[in-house]
Amino acid sequence: MALMKPALIPEFFARLKQAIPEPETELEYENLYHLLVAVVLSAQATDVGVNRATGPLFKIVKTPAEMVALRSEEHTSELQSRETISYAV
């Protein structure tokens, strides 16, 4: 598969922005970190499944540092019982 030539990338994004000025997603998120996590997870699951897994997680995790700290906090067992942590951490 051939990659796009670097000189064409700005034009590509300009056309994309013109065609879809306000893109939408079915993924549920509160901030750009949440969106990044949800997009990565969506490669392995449906958007509905990602939303179900991240719903409880995003209530307690707002930043990458909070995600890292989650491994040692009391919420881990609660999230594991919902099968959230196995997807998100």
MDTraj code that builds the backbone (N, CA, C; nanometers):
import mdtraj as md
import numpy as np

residues = "MET ALA LEU MET LYS PRO ALA LEU ILE PRO GLU PHE PHE ALA ARG LEU LYS GLN ALA ILE PRO GLU PRO GLU THR GLU LEU GLU TYR GLU ASN LEU TYR HIS LEU LEU VAL ALA VAL VAL LEU SER ALA GLN ALA THR ASP VAL GLY VAL ASN ARG ALA THR GLY PRO LEU PHE LYS ILE VAL LYS THR PRO ALA GLU MET VAL ALA LEU ARG SER GLU GLU HIS THR SER GLU LEU GLN SER ARG GLU THR ILE SER TYR ALA VAL".split()
xyz = np.array([
    [0.0843, -0.1172, 0.0000],
    [0.0000, 0.0000, 0.0000],
    [0.0892, 0.1240, 0.0000],
    [0.0644, 0.2120, -0.0909],
    [0.1437, 0.3345, -0.1029],
    [0.0939, 0.4407, -0.0047],
    [0.1871, 0.5109, 0.0562],
    [0.1517, 0.6201, 0.1459],
    [0.1292, 0.7479, 0.0669],
    [0.0527, 0.8373, 0.1234],
    [0.0289, 0.9661, 0.0592],
    [0.1589, 1.0471, 0.0614],
    [0.1873, 1.1132, -0.0474],
    [0.3059, 1.1981, -0.0531],
    [0.2887, 1.3138, 0.0445],
    [0.3926, 1.3455, 0.1225],
    [0.3817, 1.4526, 0.2223],
    [0.3289, 1.5847, 0.1667],
    [0.3621, 1.6177, 0.0437],
    [0.3164, 1.7440, -0.0145],
    [0.1646, 1.7473, -0.0345],
    [0.1000, 1.6306, -0.0410],
    [-0.0446, 1.6240, -0.0639],
    [-0.1267, 1.6239, 0.0654],
    [-0.0618, 1.6054, 0.1776],
    [-0.1345, 1.5933, 0.3048],
    [-0.2151, 1.7185, 0.3396],
    [-0.1592, 1.8403, 0.3314],
    [-0.2410, 1.9592, 0.3635],
    [-0.3656, 1.9711, 0.2755],
    [-0.3519, 1.9415, 0.1484],
    [-0.4673, 1.9473, 0.0567],
    [-0.5719, 1.8437, 0.0958],
    [-0.5272, 1.7250, 0.1333],
    [-0.6185, 1.6191, 0.1760],
    [-0.7025, 1.6661, 0.2946],
    [-0.6363, 1.7207, 0.3974],
    [-0.7095, 1.7653, 0.5158],
    [-0.7980, 1.8862, 0.4867],
    [-0.7559, 1.9726, 0.3972],
    [-0.8390, 2.0872, 0.3586],
    [-0.9679, 2.0394, 0.2916],
    [-0.9552, 1.9427, 0.2027],
    [-1.0749, 1.8884, 0.1348],
    [-1.1655, 1.8143, 0.2330],
    [-1.1037, 1.7408, 0.3236],
    [-1.1814, 1.6689, 0.4232],
    [-1.2588, 1.7664, 0.5119],
    [-1.1940, 1.8737, 0.5539],
    [-1.2601, 1.9743, 0.6372],
    [-1.3731, 2.0426, 0.5611],
    [-1.3543, 2.0640, 0.4335],
    [-1.4591, 2.1265, 0.3527],
    [-1.5778, 2.0317, 0.3363],
    [-1.5500, 1.9050, 0.3156],
    [-1.6565, 1.8070, 0.2942],
    [-1.7317, 1.7746, 0.4236],
    [-1.6586, 1.7709, 0.5362],
    [-1.7195, 1.7374, 0.6648],
    [-1.6705, 1.8393, 0.7678],
    [-1.7292, 1.9592, 0.7692],
    [-1.6790, 2.0654, 0.8576],
    [-1.6929, 2.0341, 1.0063],
    [-1.7954, 1.9603, 1.0444],
    [-1.8154, 1.9245, 1.1849],
    [-1.8409, 1.7741, 1.1947],
    [-1.7340, 1.6951, 1.1904],
    [-1.7519, 1.5494, 1.1943],
    [-1.8146, 1.5047, 1.3259],
    [-1.8927, 1.3982, 1.3183],
    [-1.9597, 1.3444, 1.4362],
    [-1.9195, 1.1991, 1.4552],
    [-1.9341, 1.1512, 1.5757],
    [-1.9059, 1.0119, 1.6078],
    [-2.0107, 0.9602, 1.7044],
    [-2.0288, 0.8299, 1.7065],
    [-2.1192, 0.7692, 1.8038],
    [-2.0474, 0.7409, 1.9350],
    [-1.9156, 0.7555, 1.9352],
    [-1.8396, 0.7340, 2.0580],
    [-1.8719, 0.8435, 2.1584],
    [-1.8863, 0.8053, 2.2838],
    [-1.9176, 0.9007, 2.3899],
    [-1.7891, 0.9390, 2.4620],
    [-1.7663, 1.0706, 2.4770],
    [-1.6437, 1.1184, 2.5409],
    [-1.6669, 1.2578, 2.5966],
    [-1.5828, 1.2971, 2.6935],
    [-1.5929, 1.4291, 2.7555],
    [-1.4754, 1.5197, 2.7186],
    [-1.3640, 1.4601, 2.6799],
    [-1.2460, 1.5396, 2.6465],
    [-1.1654, 1.4669, 2.5392],
    [-1.0605, 1.5301, 2.4921],
    [-0.9821, 1.4701, 2.3838],
    [-0.9117, 1.3419, 2.4268],
    [-0.8737, 1.3319, 2.5528],
    [-0.8135, 1.2069, 2.6008],
    [-0.9155, 1.0939, 2.5938],
    [-1.0373, 1.1190, 2.6383],
    [-1.1431, 1.0183, 2.6282],
    [-1.1638, 0.9765, 2.4832],
    [-1.1665, 1.0736, 2.3938],
    [-1.1863, 1.0421, 2.2518],
    [-1.0733, 0.9538, 2.2008],
    [-0.9507, 0.9845, 2.2354],
    [-0.8370, 0.9031, 2.1925],
    [-0.8526, 0.7591, 2.2414],
    [-0.8838, 0.7430, 2.3693],
    [-0.9017, 0.6080, 2.4246],
    [-1.0140, 0.5354, 2.3518],
    [-1.1255, 0.6026, 2.3321],
    [-1.2409, 0.5407, 2.2661],
    [-1.2092, 0.5014, 2.1218],
    [-1.1364, 0.5860, 2.0502],
    [-1.1012, 0.5546, 1.9107],
    [-1.0088, 0.4332, 1.9049],
    [-0.9119, 0.4280, 1.9945],
    [-0.8208, 0.3122, 1.9972],
    [-0.9001, 0.1852, 2.0262],
    [-0.9888, 0.1910, 2.1237],
    [-1.0694, 0.0738, 2.1567],
    [-1.1654, 0.0361, 2.0444],
    [-1.2099, 0.1341, 1.9671],
    [-1.3072, 0.1059, 1.8613],
    [-1.2477, 0.0213, 1.7488],
    [-1.1161, 0.0098, 1.7447],
    [-1.0540, -0.0781, 1.6458],
    [-1.0799, -0.2251, 1.6793],
    [-1.1153, -0.2520, 1.8049],
    [-1.1356, -0.3895, 1.8504],
    [-1.2803, -0.4222, 1.8856],
    [-1.3680, -0.3232, 1.8849],
    [-1.5061, -0.3453, 1.9273],
    [-1.5978, -0.2459, 1.8561],
    [-1.7256, -0.2699, 1.8666],
    [-1.8218, -0.1756, 1.8082],
    [-1.8268, -0.0507, 1.8952],
    [-1.8773, 0.0569, 1.8388],
    [-1.8923, 0.1806, 1.9160],
    [-1.9824, 0.1582, 2.0373],
    [-2.0861, 0.0786, 2.0212],
    [-2.1768, 0.0482, 2.1332],
    [-2.0994, -0.0226, 2.2438],
    [-2.0180, -0.1193, 2.2072],
    [-1.9379, -0.1916, 2.3057],
    [-1.8360, -0.1015, 2.3732],
    [-1.7742, -0.0140, 2.2967],
    [-1.6777, 0.0803, 2.3537],
    [-1.7482, 0.1722, 2.4519],
    [-1.8630, 0.2253, 2.4143],
    [-1.9368, 0.3148, 2.5046],
    [-1.9764, 0.2433, 2.6333],
    [-2.0143, 0.1170, 2.6219],
    [-2.0528, 0.0400, 2.7406],
    [-1.9308, 0.0203, 2.8317],
    [-1.8150, -0.0042, 2.7726],
    [-1.6938, -0.0263, 2.8519],
    [-1.6385, 0.1023, 2.9106],
    [-1.6451, 0.2107, 2.8351],
    [-1.5830, 0.3349, 2.8809],
    [-1.6747, 0.4197, 2.9677],
    [-1.8033, 0.3958, 2.9641],
    [-1.8964, 0.4751, 3.0456],
    [-1.8546, 0.4836, 3.1911],
    [-1.8422, 0.3683, 3.2600],
    [-1.8006, 0.3724, 3.4005],
    [-1.6571, 0.4228, 3.4169],
    [-1.5720, 0.3867, 3.3243],
    [-1.4317, 0.4277, 3.3317],
    [-1.4172, 0.5793, 3.3230],
    [-1.4852, 0.6412, 3.2276],
    [-1.4716, 0.7853, 3.2067],
    [-1.5321, 0.8673, 3.3208],
    [-1.6138, 0.8050, 3.4052],
    [-1.6662, 0.8769, 3.5215],
    [-1.5574, 0.9018, 3.6247],
    [-1.4550, 0.8156, 3.6269],
    [-1.3494, 0.8300, 3.7274],
    [-1.2135, 0.8646, 3.6692],
    [-1.1975, 0.8501, 3.5390],
    [-1.0685, 0.8786, 3.4745],
    [-1.0870, 0.9924, 3.3746],
    [-1.0140, 1.1005, 3.3952],
    [-1.0234, 1.2165, 3.3057],
    [-0.8921, 1.2442, 3.2324],
    [-0.7808, 1.1897, 3.2820],
    [-0.6490, 1.2200, 3.2254],
    [-0.5651, 1.0934, 3.2137],
    [-0.4587, 1.0981, 3.1357],
    [-0.3683, 0.9823, 3.1285],
    [-0.3101, 0.9465, 3.2662],
    [-0.2750, 1.0465, 3.3467],
    [-0.2197, 1.0196, 3.4800],
    [-0.3208, 0.9441, 3.5668],
    [-0.4475, 0.9805, 3.5566],
    [-0.5507, 0.9109, 3.6332],
    [-0.5666, 0.7668, 3.5842],
    [-0.5469, 0.7445, 3.4551],
    [-0.5555, 0.6089, 3.4008],
    [-0.4440, 0.5223, 3.4588],
    [-0.3245, 0.5768, 3.4641],
    [-0.2113, 0.5031, 3.5196],
    [-0.2341, 0.4750, 3.6674],
    [-0.2810, 0.5740, 3.7405],
    [-0.3047, 0.5585, 3.8843],
    [-0.4174, 0.4599, 3.9126],
    [-0.5053, 0.4411, 3.8196],
    [-0.6203, 0.3536, 3.8400],
    [-0.5794, 0.2114, 3.8756],
    [-0.4689, 0.1667, 3.8249],
    [-0.4250, 0.0291, 3.8509],
    [-0.4075, 0.0011, 3.9993],
    [-0.3778, 0.1028, 4.0758],
    [-0.3518, 0.0801, 4.2173],
    [-0.4632, 0.1346, 4.3071],
    [-0.5736, 0.1721, 4.2498],
    [-0.6815, 0.2311, 4.3285],
    [-0.7951, 0.1328, 4.3511],
    [-0.8846, 0.1713, 4.4396],
    [-0.9968, 0.0873, 4.4783],
    [-1.0953, 0.0611, 4.3651],
    [-1.0974, 0.1452, 4.2631],
    [-1.1953, 0.1305, 4.1551],
    [-1.1644, 0.0131, 4.0629],
    [-1.0442, -0.0379, 4.0704],
    [-1.0048, -0.1446, 3.9794],
    [-1.0980, -0.2645, 3.9891],
    [-1.1283, -0.3103, 4.1093],
    [-1.2143, -0.4279, 4.1230],
    [-1.3546, -0.4007, 4.0717],
    [-1.4046, -0.2809, 4.0949],
    [-1.5380, -0.2452, 4.0444],
    [-1.5401, -0.2492, 3.8921],
    [-1.4375, -0.1932, 3.8307],
    [-1.4330, -0.1904, 3.6848],
    [-1.4082, -0.3290, 3.6273],
    [-1.3274, -0.4084, 3.6932],
    [-1.3030, -0.5442, 3.6455],
    [-1.4313, -0.6252, 3.6480],
    [-1.5138, -0.6014, 3.7482],
    [-1.6388, -0.6755, 3.7572],
    [-1.7319, -0.6402, 3.6418],
    [-1.7112, -0.5234, 3.5838],
    [-1.7917, -0.4816, 3.4685],
    [-1.7195, -0.5117, 3.3375],
    [-1.6047, -0.5775, 3.3451],
    [-1.5217, -0.6107, 3.2298],
    [-1.4775, -0.4868, 3.1542],
    [-1.4623, -0.3768, 3.2238],
    [-1.4178, -0.2525, 3.1619],
    [-1.2674, -0.2437, 3.1592],
    [-1.2065, -0.2751, 3.2691],
    [-1.0636, -0.2541, 3.2835],
    [-0.9841, -0.3379, 3.1838],
    [-1.0324, -0.4542, 3.1486],
    [-0.9574, -0.5386, 3.0563],
    [-0.9497, -0.4752, 2.9172],
    [-1.0427, -0.3905, 2.8838],
    [-1.0392, -0.3222, 2.7561],
    [-0.9605, -0.1922, 2.7617],
    [-0.9725, -0.1214, 2.8720],
    [-0.9247, 0.0170, 2.8747],
    [-0.7873, 0.0366, 2.9352],
    [-0.7389, -0.0551, 3.0158],
    [-0.6087, -0.0324, 3.0788],
    [-0.5100, -0.1342, 3.0285],
])
top = md.Topology()
chain = top.add_chain()
for i, resn in enumerate(residues, 1):
    res = top.add_residue(resn, chain, resSeq=i)
    for name in ("N", "CA", "C"):
        top.add_atom(name, md.element.get_by_symbol(name[0]), res)
traj = md.Trajectory(xyz[None], top)
